[in-house]
Amino acid sequence: MAYVISDSCISCGACAAGCPVEAISEGETQYQINPDVCIECGACADVCPVGAPAQE
């Protein structure tokens, strides 16, 4: 399953910068992951300082 970003997101952008397939974009209130592009590699979770990205 693709990763999703929880409400604990602080909109720092670390996850977007760490995503190798550019599946993460800035939404209105926080970053979001496009599940059709996500390759489930976990790079976003590895770089997030608050652990917001997680698998569904």
ABEGO torsion letter per residue (X at the ends): XBBBBBAABAGAGAAAAABAAGABBBBAABBBBBAAABAGAGAAAAABAAGABBBX
